[in-house]
Amino acid sequence: MPENRYGIEPAVWEALQAKAARSVHPERYMVGKVHPDRAKQFKPFAALRGYEELVQEAVARAAAQPDYTDLEDSC
């Protein structure tokens, strides 16, 4: 039966505590409360402002039919 507030079996808890005591980096063995908004940091963000608009403008220019009437008149 788990005895600690994290629901970890006592033998596992004791092993974690012993490893933390011997470790150079005891913070790696810390057990804390779960951060409710942890996933927010992984949400996509717009790293380049205006990039989407620039791409849409370039696609629109490429898709537009070129006007060759000036070239035909000069021939």
C-alpha positions in Angstrom: 0.0 0.0 0.0 1.4 3.4 -0.9 2.4 5.4 2.1 3.5 8.7 0.6 1.3 11.4 -1.0 2.6 10.7 -4.5 1.2 7.2 -4.7 4.6 5.6 -5.1 5.3 2.2 -3.5 7.4 2.4 -0.4 10.3 0.4 -1.8 10.5 2.5 -4.9 10.2 5.7 -2.8 13.1 4.6 -0.6 15.2 3.7 -3.6 14.6 7.2 -5.1 15.5 8.9 -1.9 18.7 6.8 -1.6 19.7 7.6 -5.2 19.0 11.3 -4.7 21.1 11.3 -1.5 24.1 9.9 -3.5 23.6 11.8 -6.6 25.5 14.9 -7.8 22.2 16.1 -9.2 19.6 15.4 -6.5 17.1 17.7 -8.3 16.6 15.0 -10.9 15.0 12.8 -8.3 12.6 15.3 -7.0 8.9 14.4 -7.1 6.5 17.3 -7.0 3.0 18.2 -7.9 2.1 18.0 -11.5 2.0 21.4 -13.3 -1.6 21.7 -14.7 -0.6 23.9 -17.7 2.6 22.1 -18.6 1.4 21.4 -22.2 1.1 25.1 -22.9 4.8 25.4 -23.4 4.7 23.0 -26.3 1.9 24.7 -28.2 3.0 26.1 -31.6 3.7 29.7 -31.8 4.3 32.2 -34.6 8.1 32.6 -34.5 8.1 34.7 -37.6 5.5 37.5 -37.6 4.0 38.2 -41.0 5.5 35.0 -42.5 2.1 33.5 -43.4 0.9 36.7 -45.1 4.2 36.9 -47.0 3.8 33.3 -48.2 0.1 34.0 -49.2 1.2 37.1 -51.2 3.9 35.2 -53.0 1.5 32.4 -53.9 -1.1 34.9 -55.1 1.6 36.6 -57.3 2.7 33.2 -58.7 -0.8 32.1 -59.4 -1.8 35.4 -61.2 -1.9 35.3 -65.0 1.0 37.4 -66.4 0.1 40.2 -68.7 2.0 39.9 -72.0 0.3 42.7 -73.9 3.2 45.1 -73.4 5.6 42.6 -74.9 3.4 41.9 -77.9 3.0 45.6 -78.7 6.8 46.1 -78.7 7.5 43.3 -81.2 
